[in-house]
């Protein structure tokens, strides 16, 4: 019985093929590493977190790396700017437990 590495050595370049990986193996694949597909961002609460980057790349595109906002961090802005609520309406929604 041959190992995956032995099969890949025999077939790669001759037959379209790839190993069947578990998640850990897939994230350590040479192509994943070469294409820098894993990002590590510092989360203010949890410390460094790894995440998978999008596979779509556009030449000249600026790579913005940032953490998403905390739960509810944008609520007031959305209610006020996008939905037209004033501060009193937002306060009322909060008082009623809606937000």
C-alpha positions as CSV (number, residue, x, y, z in Angstrom):
1,X,0.0,0.0,0.0
2,X,1.4,3.4,-1.0
3,X,1.2,6.6,1.0
4,X,-0.4,9.8,-0.2
5,X,3.0,11.3,-0.8
6,X,4.1,8.3,-2.9
7,X,1.0,8.5,-5.0
8,X,1.4,12.2,-5.5
9,X,5.1,11.7,-6.5
10,X,4.0,9.1,-9.1
11,X,1.0,11.0,-10.5
12,X,1.6,14.8,-10.1
13,X,2.4,16.3,-13.5
14,X,0.9,13.4,-15.4
15,X,-2.6,13.1,-14.0
16,X,-4.7,15.8,-12.5
17,X,-4.7,14.9,-8.9
18,X,-4.7,16.2,-5.3
19,X,-4.7,14.6,-1.9
20,X,-7.8,14.4,0.2
21,X,-6.9,16.4,3.2
22,X,-8.5,17.0,6.6
23,X,-8.8,20.7,7.6
24,X,-5.5,20.9,9.4
25,X,-3.7,19.4,6.4
26,X,-5.5,21.6,3.9
27,X,-4.5,24.8,5.8
28,X,-0.9,23.7,5.8
29,X,-0.9,22.9,2.1
30,X,2.0,24.4,0.1
31,X,-0.3,26.3,-2.2
32,X,-2.2,27.7,0.8
33,X,1.1,28.9,2.2
34,X,2.5,30.2,-1.1
35,X,-0.7,32.2,-1.8
36,X,-0.8,33.5,1.8
37,X,-4.4,32.3,2.2
38,X,-4.3,32.3,6.0
39,X,-4.5,35.7,7.8
40,X,-3.7,36.3,11.4
41,X,-5.4,39.3,13.0
42,X,-5.1,40.5,16.5
43,X,-8.6,40.5,18.1
44,X,-8.9,43.0,21.0
45,X,-10.7,40.4,23.2
46,X,-9.4,37.0,22.0
47,X,-5.8,37.8,20.9
48,X,-4.4,36.5,17.6
49,X,-7.0,34.7,15.4
50,X,-6.4,32.9,12.1
51,X,-8.9,33.2,9.3
52,X,-9.0,32.1,5.6
53,X,-8.5,34.9,3.1
54,X,-10.6,35.1,-0.1
55,X,-9.1,33.3,-3.0
56,X,-10.0,36.2,-5.4
57,X,-7.1,38.5,-6.0
58,X,-7.1,41.7,-8.1
59,X,-3.8,43.3,-9.2
60,X,-3.4,46.6,-7.5
61,X,-6.1,46.0,-5.0
62,X,-5.4,47.4,-1.5
63,X,-5.5,44.6,1.1
64,X,-7.5,46.0,4.0
65,X,-7.1,43.8,7.1
66,X,-9.2,44.7,10.0
67,X,-11.3,43.1,12.7
68,X,-15.1,43.3,12.3
69,X,-16.9,45.6,14.8
70,X,-18.1,44.2,18.1
71,X,-21.7,43.1,18.3
72,X,-23.9,46.2,18.4
73,X,-21.0,48.6,17.7
74,X,-22.7,50.0,14.6
75,X,-26.3,49.9,15.8
76,X,-26.7,53.6,16.6
77,X,-25.0,54.6,13.3
78,X,-27.3,52.3,11.3
79,X,-30.5,53.4,13.0
80,X,-29.6,57.1,12.7
81,X,-27.8,57.3,9.3
82,X,-29.6,54.6,7.3
83,X,-33.0,54.5,8.9
84,X,-33.3,58.1,9.9
85,X,-33.9,57.7,13.6
86,X,-32.9,60.6,15.8
87,X,-31.2,60.1,19.2
88,X,-34.5,60.1,21.1
89,X,-35.9,57.4,18.9
90,X,-32.8,55.3,19.4
91,X,-33.0,55.8,23.2
92,X,-36.7,54.8,23.1
93,X,-35.8,51.6,21.2
94,X,-33.2,50.8,23.8
95,X,-35.5,51.5,26.7
96,X,-38.1,49.2,25.1
97,X,-35.5,46.4,24.7
98,X,-35.8,46.4,20.9
99,X,-32.1,47.1,20.5
